[in-house]
Amino acid sequence: MAFAATSEINAARPTHAAELDSATAAARYVGDNCLTDGPVGRVGLEIEAHCFDLLDPMRRPDWDRLTQIIAGIPALPGGSAITVEPGGAVELSGPPMSGPLPAIAAMTADRAVLRAAFAQEGLGLVLLGADPLRPAKRVNPGSRYRAMETFFTASQTAAAGAAMMTSTASVQVNIEAGPQDGWADRVRLAHALGPTMVAIAANSPLLGGKFSGWRSARQHVWSQLDSARCGPVLGASGDDPAGEWARYAMKAPVMLVRTPDAVPVTDWVPFADWADGRAPLGDRRPTEADLDYHLTTLFPPVRPRRFLEIRYLDSVPDAVWPAVVFTLVTLLDDPQVADVAAEACAPVATAWDRAAQIGLGDRLLQEAAVRCVRAAAQRAPAELEESMQQLVRSVEEGRSPADEFSDRAVKYGIAPAVLQMAQGEA
């Protein structure tokens, strides 16, 4: 098993203390451990949902209330772990399953249990890429997130950092890295698909009570953070993904140092400088554990973690997220469909901002999206027929989930639209 259900918190627990004596040694460690040679097929899903109080949707449920509810939920049928994001969004992290359909079925079952448990406590879980109603506010008291706030303030990205941590939500798809001789093509395709899939899954037209001017305000928020930490690892080409990830990690500034609590680094210190001794942090050289922790503070749209962690999808409604997940996995894991996807997405492979702002309103992005979803739909099993048909129809009409929510917000008002979704109304 190449990967398992994991939250950012759980992934950030250093367990080994071998000291690194140079940036070269650190880069070698990253390159040697970032991808695992093996067959494709396993799929893991993580879905974040904004949590709203059904009596007062402007009020964020506090940490104690959220954790008490979660503590009372028995083991979920699909095996997902439940965690709380900095702003109170609730995340389900599923275990790896043998293909997209089992992963989707397990996550669907777990979401049903979670929704029911929260509804019983007067809370609703809403699948949107950004919080359309409330201002950014942290409720998770963890030292990691306090330190991240300090780092973002020091780097003059406080507003974007706060929005990223507390007001965004995604559907994350984890897939195997695949056979080593295919890593370059596979990682290139995962990146090239990004703008097209951002346009298909765009579902955050509002942020903090206002229309943002972007179909995916979530993607726009991430783009406002420093590209050394959040930009793509690869562009349209790249034949050494492990080496490029190692170079990316060495150039990225250190955000936090564990002591054991997270301590923010408020100067711009590339990890390479720490490893080479040019900027000793905590009066010491970094260890392999420090490097592992550093990697958890890098947020590119495709992140190598032995498997590939695909992070560029907005959280989308229950009616279509299964189809979006199946489409993305099929475009990457089915060789014939992958060839179609590579050709279809080539003209828009680096159009990240256009995808986030205009989405399927852009002719080239819509053309790529139509080809991709149609190709995936031909492989869809009967269990996903309804979801796939809805996705294909929407893409052919040039509409993403963002358009559906915008229409609802205009018709009913933002707060009523949120409450409708929180109460499970389609």
Helices and strands as residue ranges (DSSP letters): G 10-12, H 23-33, E 43-53, H 63-71, E 81-84, E 90-93, H 100-120, E 123-126, H 143-154, H 158-167, E 170-175, G 180-182, H 183-192, H 194-201, E 206-207, E 210-211, H 217-223, H 227-230, H 241-251, E 256-258, E 262-264, H 271-275, H 288-295, E 302-304, E 308-314, H 321-333, H 335-345, G 346-348, H 352-357, G 359-361, H 363-377, G 382-384, H 385-396, H 401-412, H 414-422
